[in-house]
Amino acid sequence: MTDYLNGKKEELIEQKKMAEIKNEELRKELAAREDMAAKRLQAKLNRDKNVEVKELIAQEETATQHNQELLGKLDEEKKKYESLLDEKMDIDEKLRLATKAFEETKEKLAAQ
C-alpha cells in the first residue's frame, strides 16, 4: 500500500513539474505578447496626440500591470496550495500507518 502511495506521489510530483514547465512557457509567451502590445500602444501613442486617447492607453497599461501582479499572486497561492496538499498527503499516510499500528497493538493486547 505504501509503495502504491509513494508511486502515486511520485506521479503527482512529475505531473506538477510538467505543469510548472508549461506554466513557465505560457508566462513567457504572455510576456512576449504583452511586450508586443505595449510597443504597438506606444507607437500609436506617439502617432496620436489626442489627450483622451493617451489617457485611455495609459489606463490600459495600468490595468495590464495590475493583471500581471494578480497572476503572480495567483501563482504564489497555487504553489502554497500544492505544498499544503503534499503535506496533507504525508500526514494522511502517517495517520494511516499509526492507526494500523494501533490496531495491531490493540489486537495483541486483546490476545494476551
Phi, psi and omega in degrees: 000318179296321178298319179298314181294320177296319177298316179296319180297315178299320178297317179294322178296318179296318178297322179296317179297318179296320179294321179295321178297315180296319178299319179296318177298317179295322177297317179296317179297316179297317179298320179295317179297316180295324178297315178297319179296320179296320178295318178297317179298319180295319178297317179295319179298319179294327180282322187260121183262006181292126183297318181298317180294320179299318179296318179296319179295317178297320178296321179295318178297320178297317179297321179296317178297319179297318178298321179296318178297318179296321178296321177298315179296321179298317178299319178298315181295323177296319179295319177299317180298315180298319179297314178296322179295318177298316179298319179298317179299318179296316180295318178299320179294317178297319178296317179299316180293319179294320179296318179296316179296321178298315180297319179296318179296319179297318178295320179296319179293322180293327180288335181276000000 
